[in-house]
């Protein structure tokens, strides 16, 4: 049986294409130094909560380099102060202000789709934008921190395109076929197929072409390159050659302890690595987007396999 993500099976939100952060950067040009996926989340949270996107981006830059830092507590666990996630929330603060930004039924402080709107929610609760300094001080009790955020936000706002012209190619994690990150043409074909399915709905047990679940999507992506892998997540997990998580590369499969009747030895969710810490995955029927690009650096990430070593 295929089990993908912790969601009720069968329900589908509809076939209307859903926005993926890599398809557009939410009504604005690219900004140098900010990954497109994060920039889209900053702008969406700004629209939803009334907090300037450049403030959120400045906080994200200082706290985690927009999720790219490998410091303790960014992708799992906590730092010495007890903070975790790309926006560095304390567990108690997260419990009160955490947001399910991607509507996957969970509030996960390590998921930027949740953490960024949660930061906007917390800042607004503390008086932003009219009392921005006070709100930022409540976020981190340091006047130097407040000044750093405001100065960085000003730079983002006044030089929106910086060294990246508006018509430049998108970052590698958002390239349609992800060919520039694929080590060979076979992997490029696999990733290109999966990326082309964005906007389609998630349906538990679906095998395409109009809808997919997590394991059918990656099976079909491999088939697009003339390769055969098992159908279900449970069968895909032992099929590929196990590799270290820190050696994941485009074309690999990443597995998660997510979903009913799953465990650290029987993962229930799978995604396809496209590079730069990102995967393409069919996530759940209530997720927005149902099939989209997201980080695989999650607390429930339990392993990585390389099916190509079996083929």
N, C-alpha and C positions, 0 to 999 in steps of 0.2 A: 504494500500500500504506500502511496505517495503521501508524505506529510511535510508540508512546507509552511513555515511560520506559524505563530500561535494565533490562529484565527479560526472562526467558524467556517466550516466547509460549505461550498455550494453557493453562498451569497455572492452576487456580483453587483458592483455599483453601477455598471453600465458600460457601453462600448465607446462612449465619447472619449477622444484622445485626451490624456491628462498631461499637464505640464511637467516636464523634466527640467531640472536646473541646468542641464547641459544643452537644452534646446534653445533657451534664451536666458539672458541675464536679468530678467524681470525689469523691462522698461529702462534700460540704461546701457551705456557703453562699458567695455571692459575697464578694469582698473589694474594697473601694474602692481604686481606683488600679491594680489588677492586671487586665489583659485576661483574659477567661474562657479563651481558648486557652492562655495561659501558666499560669494558675492550675491548670488541669487537668493540665498537664505537670509542674508542681512537685509536685502531690499524687501523681501516679502515680510519679514518681521517688522520692518519699519512701517510698511503699509498697514499691517494688522494692529500695531500697538502705538503708532504715532511717535516712535523714537527715531531720530535721524539715523539712516543706515550707516553713515560714516562714524557715528559714535559706537554703534555695535561692532563695526569692522575694526575700529581702533581697540576696543576691548578684546576682541578675538585675536588681534595681532599681538597685543602685549601678553595676553594670558597663554597663548599656545601657538603663535605664528600661524593662525588659521588652521589649527589641527595638525600642522606639519612637525611640530616639536615632538621629540621622543623623551621629554623629561618625565619623571615619575608623575603618575596621576592623569596624564593627558588621555591615554587610550584605555587604561584600566587602573584599578587601585586608586590610591590617593597620594598626594605629596605630603611633605612634613607637616603642613598646616591642616591637612584633612580635606583638601579640595580635590575635585576630580572633574574630568571632561574638558573639552576645548574652551569652555567659558569659565572653568574652574569654580564649580559650585561646591559648597559644603553640603554634606548629606542632609542636615537639618533644614537649610535654606531650600535645597532642592525639593524636599518633601512638601514644602509650602508653596513654592513658586514654579515647580517643574511643569512643563507643557508637553503634551503629546502633539508635537508639531506636524508629524507626518501621518497621524491618524492610524498608527499600527496597533493601537490598544495598549501601548506601554509609554511610560515617561522614563527616558534613558538619558542620564546626564552626559554619557559618552557619545551620544548620537548628535551631531551638529544640527540635524533637523529638529531636534527637541531642545537642545541647549541654547541655541541662538534666540528663538522666540521666548524661551524662559528668561534669558537675560533682559530682553526687552520688557517682559512682564514685570520683572523685579525692579528695573529702573523706573518704570512708570509708577509702580506702587510707592516708590520712595520720592516721587515728586517730579520726575522728568516728564517732559522737557523743560518746563518753566524753572524748576529747581534742579538743573542738571548737575551742578557742582555737588550739591548735597546728596543727590542720588548716586553719583559716582563714588563719593566718599563712603556712603553706606555699602557700596559694592566692595570696596577695598579701602580700609581706614588709613589712607595715606594721601596727604596733599600733593606729594610728588607724583603719585599714581594718577591723581585727578588731572594734574597739569599735563602729564604725558599723554593721557587719553585725549584731552581736548586739543593738544598740539597735533597729534597724529590725525585726529579726525579732521582738523582744519586742512591738513595737507591732502587727505583723501578727497575732500570736498572741492578744493580749489585746483587740483590737478587730476581730474577724474580719469583721463586716459593716460597720463604720465608718458611712459615710453612705449605704451602699447596702443597703436592707432586703432580707431573703431572698426576698421575693416580687416584687422589682422586675423590670422587663423586662430581658432579657439585653442585653449590649452589641451595638452595631450589627452587628459582624462575625458575631454568632451569632444574629441574628434570623432566624426560619425562612424568611421570604420576602425578607428584606433590603430590605423596601419603604422603610424610613426612610433608606436610603442611595441608593436608585435615583432618578435625576433625572426619570424619567417612568414611566408605567404600562407601556409596552412593555418597558423594561429590568427593571422589577419582575417582570413575567411570566417573562422569560428566567431571572432569578436564582431565582425561586420554584421553577420546574421543576427546575433543577439541584440546588438544596438538597434538594428532595424525594427525590432519588435516593440520598442518603446511606444507607449500610448495605447497598447492593447490591454485588455482586462486580464486579471488573474482569475482563473477558475480552477478549483481543486480537481485534479484528475484530468484536466484538459490536455490535449496533445497537439493543439494548433490546427490550422494556421491562424485562427481568429482570436484564440485565447490560449494561455499557457499556465502551468504551475511551475514551481522552481526547477524541478528535475527534468520536466519535459522540455523546458526552454534550453537547458544546457545540452540535453541529448540531441535536440534538433540543431543546435548550433554546431555541434561536432559533426552531425550528419551532413550539414551544408558543406563541410570540407571533405566529405567522403569517408568519414570515420564513424565507427559504431561503438557506443558505450551503453551501459545498462539504462533502463528506463527510470527506476525509482531512486530516490535519495539513499535509501537503505542499501541498495545494490551498488550504487555509484561509490559509496564510501570505501568499501574494501577493494574496488576494482582498480583504482589508480595507485601508483606508487606513492607512498607517504613521504612527504618532505617536511623540512622544518618550516614553521610559519614565517620566519624572517627571510626565507628564500623564495617566497611566492613570487611568481612572475606571470605575465600575460598568458592566458590559456589554461592556467591551473584552476582547480576547483577548491573553493573554501567552504567548510562545513560548520554548522552551528547547532548547538543544543537548544533548539527552538521548536516548539510545537508539541502536541499531545503525544504521549508514549515515547518520548525521546530521552536521551541521556548523553553523557559524555562518551559513550561507546556506540551509541546508535543515533547519530545526528539526524535532525528532521528538516533541516533547511540547507540549501546549497546555492552558491553564487559563482559566477565566472569572473576571474581576475582579468581586468583590462589594463592595469598599470597604475602607478602613482598612488598606491594604497586604495584604489577604487575597484569595485566590482559592478557588474550588471546582473540584476536578479529579478525574478518574478517574486514579488514580496508577499502580498496578501490582497484579498478582495476589497478591503476597505482602505488600503494604502493609497496615497496620492504622491507620485504616480504608482500604479500597481506594478508596472515593470519599469525599472529605472536604475540610475547610477547612484551608488552610495558607498561609503567606506566599509571595509570589512574588518576594521579594527574595533571589534566589539567584545564585551566581556564574555559573551557566549560562543565566541570563535574557538572551536576545539581542534581543528586540524586542517591540513592542506594536502591535496593529492595532485599528482601529475599524470593524468590518463595517457598522455602521449608516449610515456615510457612503456606502456603496455601494448601500443598499437604499431 
